[in-house]
Amino acid sequence: MEGKVYAITGAGSGIGRATAIRCAELKCAGLSLCDVNFQGLETTKKLLEEAKFPGKVLLFKADVSKADEVDSWISSTTSEFGRLDGAANVAGLSRRSPETNSSNIVEEDWDTTLAVKLTGTMHCMRAQLKVITRPGGSIVNVSSGAGVKGVAGMPSYCATKWGMRGLIKTAAIEFGPVGIRVNCLMPGANFDEAVKKGLVDPVKLSEGTMMKRMGTPEEIAKVMAFLMSDDASFVTGSESSICLSTLERSIRMILADVLYS
């Protein structure tokens, strides 16, 4: 990553913030950080300064569901740094309720969830792919284990994660010939905003994983950084899962038997 410039959404907290810090540790030259929470971005920048990151840091308040704001952010990034080598599209939201199921989806919640996570990711990729370094550019989007199996109470969220898988695989096929890589990360059970807000039970989530514990944003950021770096130069169109649940692992083993038998 040394000498390169990376753009990160959702960098005001959690995995996005941890990814920015990890890129700085790996000596990138510049970071363009975006979030709807500008105060969170300022905290991220302060942490980078405390870590004595010598590179430039651009902060940009943007709602990824709005194409003009995303386009303005990426335009500002290339104007500031003169290049864009990689991107991590982390911004999202989690909505889960025991009262919600596929028969009573609230259309406003559906529209908001898809607008931020799926359409928002499309906005980011569309803008980034136009200017990212070729060959050598790399984009990583954050999906979820919910993109492999359904999760009760989260129909809208699951729909975005399934959709994202198709989005990254299509882009990987289209842009692989010019040397741009597009991958997807499925973090699994981790201390994200849904856990912090009490929307999900961390104990139950931990019990369902192979390691019987939650992951941390810092652990996930290391894999994000790997996928964006030159160390993953022959990795594209992948769905990298971090500590799958035992059920997810079983599903994948069955699919592999079917596909490759």
C-alpha positions in Angstrom: 0.0 0.0 0.0 3.0 2.3 0.3 2.6 5.5 -1.6 -1.0 4.8 -2.7 -4.3 6.7 -2.1 -7.4 5.0 -0.7 -11.0 6.1 -0.4 -13.1 4.7 2.4 -16.8 5.1 3.2 -18.2 4.7 6.7 -14.9 5.9 8.0 -16.4 7.7 11.0 -16.7 4.5 13.1 -16.3 0.8 13.3 -14.8 -1.2 10.4 -14.4 1.9 8.2 -12.4 3.7 10.8 -10.3 0.6 11.6 -9.6 0.2 7.9 -8.4 3.8 7.6 -6.0 3.3 10.5 -4.7 0.0 9.0 -4.0 1.6 5.6 -2.1 4.3 7.5 -0.1 1.6 9.3 0.8 0.1 5.9 2.2 3.5 4.8 -0.3 4.6 2.3 0.3 8.1 1.0 -3.2 9.5 1.4 -6.7 8.8 2.7 -10.0 10.2 1.5 -12.6 9.5 4.2 -16.4 9.9 3.9 -19.3 9.5 6.2 -22.6 11.1 7.0 -21.2 11.6 10.6 -18.6 14.3 10.2 -17.9 14.4 13.9 -16.9 10.7 13.6 -14.6 11.5 10.7 -12.9 14.2 12.8 -12.3 11.6 15.5 -10.8 9.2 13.0 -8.5 11.9 11.7 -7.4 12.7 15.3 -6.6 9.0 15.8 -4.5 9.1 12.6 -2.7 12.2 13.9 -2.0 10.6 17.2 -0.5 7.6 15.3 1.7 10.1 13.5 0.4 9.3 10.0 2.4 11.6 7.7 0.1 11.4 4.7 -2.8 13.7 3.7 -6.3 13.0 5.0 -9.4 14.4 3.2 -12.6 14.4 5.2 -15.9 14.6 3.2 -19.4 14.5 4.6 -21.6 12.5 2.1 -24.7 10.4 2.1 -23.8 7.5 -0.2 -27.5 7.1 -1.2 -27.2 10.4 -3.1 -25.3 10.1 -6.3 -24.3 13.7 -6.5 -22.7 13.7 -3.1 -20.7 10.5 -3.9 -19.6 12.0 -7.3 -18.5 15.2 -5.6 -16.5 13.2 -3.0 -14.6 11.2 -5.6 -14.0 14.3 -7.7 -12.6 16.0 -4.7 -10.4 13.0 -4.0 -8.8 13.0 -7.4 -8.4 16.8 -7.3 -6.7 16.6 -3.9 -4.4 13.6 -4.5 -4.2 13.3 -8.3 -5.0 9.6 -8.2 -7.1 6.9 -6.6 -5.6 3.4 -6.1 -8.2 1.7 -4.0 -11.5 1.9 -2.2 -13.3 0.3 0.7 -17.1 0.8 0.6 -18.1 0.1 4.2 -21.0 2.5 4.8 -24.3 0.9 5.7 -27.0 0.4 8.4 -28.6 -2.4 10.3 -32.3 -2.6 11.0 -33.6 -5.7 12.8 -36.8 -6.2 14.8 -38.4 -9.4 16.1 -41.8 -8.0 14.9 -40.5 -7.6 11.3 -40.9 -10.4 8.7 -41.4 -10.6 5.0 -45.2 -10.2 5.3 -45.0 -6.8 7.0 -42.0 -5.1 5.6 -42.3 -1.3 6.0 -41.7 0.2 2.6 -39.9 3.2 4.0 -37.4 0.9 5.8 -37.0 -1.2 2.6 -36.3 1.8 0.5 -33.8 3.3 3.0 -31.9 0.1 3.5 -31.5 -0.5 -0.2 -30.7 3.1 -0.9 -27.8 3.2 1.5 -26.3 -0.3 1.3 -27.0 -1.5 -2.3 -27.7 1.6 -4.3 -25.1 3.5 -2.2 -22.5 0.9 -3.0 -23.4 1.1 -6.7 -23.0 4.9 -6.5 -19.5 4.5 -5.0 -18.3 1.8 -7.4 -19.6 3.7 -10.4 -17.7 6.8 -9.5 -14.6 5.0 -8.4 -14.3 2.7 -11.4 -14.1 5.8 -13.7 -11.0 7.1 -12.1 -9.2 4.3 -10.2 -5.7 3.3 -11.3 -5.6 0.8 -14.1 -4.0 -1.6 -13.9 -3.7 -2.1 -10.2 -6.8 -0.5 -8.8 -8.8 -2.4 -6.1 -12.3 -2.0 -4.7 -13.6 -3.9 -1.7 -17.3 -3.9 -0.7 -18.7 -5.1 2.6 -21.4 -7.7 2.4 -22.4 -10.1 5.1 -23.2 -13.7 6.0 -26.7 -12.5 5.5 -25.8 -12.5 1.8 -25.5 -16.3 1.9 -28.5 -17.2 4.1 -31.6 -15.4 5.3 -31.9 -13.9 8.7 -35.2 -13.6 10.5 -36.3 -10.0 11.1 -33.9 -8.6 8.4 -35.5 -9.1 5.0 -34.4 -5.7 3.6 -30.9 -6.1 4.9 -30.5 -9.6 3.5 -31.8 -8.4 0.1 -29.0 -5.8 -0.1 -26.3 -8.3 0.8 -27.5 -10.8 -1.8 -27.6 -8.0 -4.4 -24.2 -6.8 -3.6 -22.7 -10.2 -4.4 -24.0 -10.0 -8.0 -22.8 -6.4 -8.3 -19.2 -7.2 -7.4 -19.0 -10.4 -9.5 -20.2 -8.5 -12.6 -17.8 -5.6 -12.0 -14.9 -8.1 -11.5 -15.7 -9.7 -14.9 -16.0 -6.4 -16.7 -12.9 -4.7 -15.3 -10.6 -7.7 -14.7 -9.1 -7.3 -18.2 -7.9 -3.8 -17.5 -6.3 -4.8 -14.2 -8.9 -3.6 -11.7 -9.9 -6.0 -8.9 -13.3 -6.0 -7.2 -13.9 -8.1 -4.1 -16.5 -8.6 -1.4 -15.9 -9.1 2.3 -18.3 -10.9 4.7 -17.2 -9.9 8.2 -19.4 -12.4 10.1 -20.3 -11.7 13.8 -18.5 -8.6 14.9 -18.9 -5.7 17.2 -20.7 -3.4 14.7 -23.2 -0.7 15.3 -26.1 -3.2 15.5 -24.4 -4.8 18.5 -23.6 -1.5 20.1 -27.2 -0.4 19.8 -28.5 -3.6 21.3 -30.3 -4.7 18.1 -28.6 -8.1 18.2 -27.5 -10.4 21.0 -23.6 -10.7 21.0 -23.7 -13.9 23.1 -26.0 -15.7 20.7 -23.9 -14.4 17.7 -20.7 -15.6 19.4 -22.2 -19.1 20.0 -23.0 -19.4 16.3 -19.4 -18.9 15.1 -16.6 -21.4 14.7 -14.4 -19.5 17.2 -17.2 -18.9 19.6 -16.5 -15.2 19.9 -17.1 -11.9 18.1 -14.6 -10.3 15.8 -13.2 -6.8 16.2 -13.1 -4.0 13.6 -9.3 -4.2 13.7 -9.3 -7.9 12.8 -11.7 -7.3 9.9 -9.7 -4.2 8.7 -6.6 -6.4 8.3 -8.4 -8.5 5.7 -9.9 -5.4 4.1 -6.4 -3.9 3.7 -5.0 -7.2 2.3 -7.7 -7.3 -0.4 -7.0 -3.7 -1.4 -3.2 -4.2 -1.4 -0.9 -5.6 -4.1 -0.5 -8.8 -2.0 -4.0 -9.8 -3.3 -3.0 -9.0 -6.9 -4.6 -12.2 -8.3 -7.8 -12.1 -6.1 -10.9 -10.7 -7.7 -14.6 -11.5 -7.7 -14.1 -13.2 -4.4 -16.4 -13.4 -1.4 -14.1 -13.5 1.6 -15.8 -14.7 4.8 -14.4 -14.0 8.2 -15.3 -16.7 10.8 -18.4 -18.1 9.2 -21.1 -19.3 11.4 -21.3 -23.1 11.5 -24.5 -23.0 9.4 -22.9 -20.8 6.7 -20.0 -23.2 6.6 -22.3 -26.2 6.0 -24.2 -24.3 3.2 -20.9 -23.5 1.5 -19.7 -27.1 1.7 -22.9 -28.4 0.2 -22.7 -25.8 -2.7 -19.1 -26.8 -3.4 -20.1 -30.4 -3.7 -22.9 -29.6 -6.1 -20.8 -27.2 -8.2 -17.6 -29.2 -8.5 -18.9 -32.9 -8.4 
